[in-house]
């Protein structure tokens, strides 16, 4: 991803600041924003001197009439990363239209704290998105049966509950807009008595983002080497 997606350097004032305790030094915080407004909101915050980052990747779209158009595909929708201190985070939450909330880490302390992403993970994500032409897919942190949750929007907002079931996993398929790869299907010839085996699926590598999920991309097995145990 090029540097123009790194925005160095507003929720209306009637909105309440969350009660999570923060960190005293600048960290990468995860902000949830309006869909399709990631770059606009990031530029608004960057204009105030606060670095932001939108995880996006150049992508070629072909219209029905044959026209070609390059776009910046946002890999993690409705999400921007903001490098700020706790006072800055609270101010942004109050004054940035389109910024709904910050991701909260409720698992690492008795008091909820804003989730932060280590610098190294952000650097790895930037490198992956900037160095590969293969579409990168983001996999959110999965919900598991028995996991305790809080409903954050909708008519049940504020309800504390427990996950009972999760959607069944779907079989990966190949599409023009997805980086998910399915194994090559086996072909058979009725006149051939040999047993055909499918090609092995394309390997995928991933980088983890704390409390958020992971970014994954397909890669040739010739391009990787296992690390020593």
Secondary structure, DSSP 8 states (H G I E B T S, - for coil): --GGGEE-----TTS-----B--SS-EEEEEEE-TT-HHHHHHHHHTTT--EE--EEEEEEE-TTS-EEEEEEESSTTEEEEEE-HHHHHHHHHH-TTEEEE-EE-SSSSS-EE-EE-HHHHHHHHHHHHH--S--EEEE----TT-EEE--SSTTTT-EEE-------------TT------------TT--S---------EEEEEETTTEEEEEE--GGG------
